[in-house]
Amino acid sequence: MSEALRSAALAEIEIAHSSLSATPDRHTGVHSARKCFKRLRSLLLLARPGMPEPVFSNLTARVASIGKGLAAARDAQALLDAVDKLERNTQPGDGEGPIQSVRGWLHKRRQAAEQNLEHSTASDALRRLLELRPAFTGLAVYPDDFNPLAKGLERCYRTTRRSFKIAADVGEADELHEWRKGVQHHWRHMQLLAPCWPSELTARAEAAHALSQLLGDDHDIAMLIHLVSTPTMTFGSPEETRAFMKRCRKRHKALRKEARIKGERLFVEKPGPFTERIHAYWTTAAVGADKPVIQPPQPGNVVAIGNARTGRAGQS
């Protein structure tokens, strides 16, 4: 199992390095690299029960720090996308002035972030990636089997399920964002473990991804509200701003209703039985596979633990 985790982690680092080196389309490369860092953090959470806590904390902090340094350009683009989605998914007319003003401001912010990315940020991330690689070559779990991963999966699933209940009760942006982070980890855990039973867990990964996107859209709307509400920022008349806020609240309501329905379905199972089921899939695949488990096609260069018998990682 340790070999599988090392292989998966080092493959993610290689993908991130290649993505950041792709200077003709730096924005796409940064987006791809940040996905790798998020998958690395999810992998570490999955393996955490079998690792010394200082090692887990050190690797997690270093991966998060590199990703954070690349966030500015991508965050600006995410809010631009949010403005476009708000315009498409709400009734046109009201709040158009602030929509155009916010879009213009975000374009300037993205351009500034991309210039900084070209000058220094990407080079710094590449350097830190090279420094990070040796730290992952010694990645190991004890005992060297599926048990630590089962514990990590159960811990994360339980936390995410609890976050869902809190978010459903409270309905505030911070609680929903916390739930979203857990959903993202669950999605990536299902990607990592999909070769246990490709059709079953790939479908679950896709469902978690869809829920994550809904919650991400909700978070982006919250960020737009925060931006337009900032006292030092003006994006339109008070009347136009109120109309813009009304459109945002309507979008919030629709997104949260759909997210709650998907969450009820995805997290209906209690943590213990859920983890036992996934563990059984792994055991069955490991015992019964006469040849390597065939991985499902996965977009975005997702790295999975590709052979349930040997625990080797593979890449689609």
Buried (B, 14 or more C-beta within 10 A) or exposed (E): BBBBBBBBBBBBBBBBBBBBEBEEEBBEBBBBBBBBBBBBBBBBBBBBBBBEEEBBEEBBEBBBEBBEBBBBBBBBBBBBBBBEBBBEEBEEEBBBBBBBBBBEBBEEBBEEBBEEBEEEBBEEBBEBBEEBEEBBEEBBBEEBBBBBBBBBBBBBBBBBBBBBEBBBEEEEBEBBBBBBBBBBBBBBBBBBBBBBBBEBBBBBBBBBBBBBBBBBBBBBBBBBBEBBEEEEEEBBEEEBBEBBBBBBEBBBEBBBEBBBEBBEEBBEEEBEEBBEEBBEBBEEBBEEBEEBBEBBEBEEBBBBBBBBBBBBBBBB
